Amino acid sequence: MFVSILASSSKGNATYIESKKEKILVDAGLSAKKIQNALGKIGRSMNDVNHLFVTHEHSDHVRGVGVLARRYPNLLIYANLKTMQVMATKVGEIPADQLIDFEPGQTISIGDIDVESFGVSHDAILPQFYQFHCDNKSFAILTDTGYVSDKIKYQIRNADMFLFESNHDLEMLRMGLYPWPLKQRILSDRGHLSNDESGEALADLIGLETKKIFLGHLSPENNMKPLARITVENILIDDGFAVNHDFEILDTDPENPTDLLEV
């Protein structure tokens, strides 16, 4: 498998995955035009993408789903039924023959990729994220959750590559301009992981196979790439991990895709 994080932040999210047989998007939280432009920067096109997996109905994950579905009639959209129902009120009608029911806890196979779904704790109707398996390699995505349960840790531990939430710095959030109810939501068990929480969770997830960790879903108002990275790195180093020797910690960006990297 090869992966590029097309965009990742609290403003918009999309990830591209390809294997020998399949080309996949996870979320389309940008406009259709921006997604096409991002794919172009890595030498790919929406004309080749045939599957789109939706994690939950928040706009920074589904903004472009409706337009893409209507523009590309061969594109199949995977989500659970509750997410589909709420998403329809935001993105417009999607032809029924393009919608595939994929519930939390299920596994499906598409071509040479097996996809596992798992539920998370986030303030959406029924949020779920995904782990992709191909040729004995795995890529796990987890970018919107208030905490990481033992069940999730068991399921995605030792993935070869992670896209993992590092949403906010606690002090930046507490001292920032967000209204208090929004701060409470972010800090709750149904909100988002802080840099510290990200590092602590990753300490339980990294295994011998883990080689690349993308830090994702950073808040532009409450975080900075260097701060997220050094916080996570320091926690892992304190726990005895050989950061940037046994594995890399990599940045993501709201506007520019990462290189297309092999899992």
Summary of the structure (lengths in Angstrom):
residues: 263
radius of gyration: 17.2
end to end distance: 5.6
largest distance: 51.1
contacts: 933
relative contact order: 0.16
helix: 32%
strand: 26%
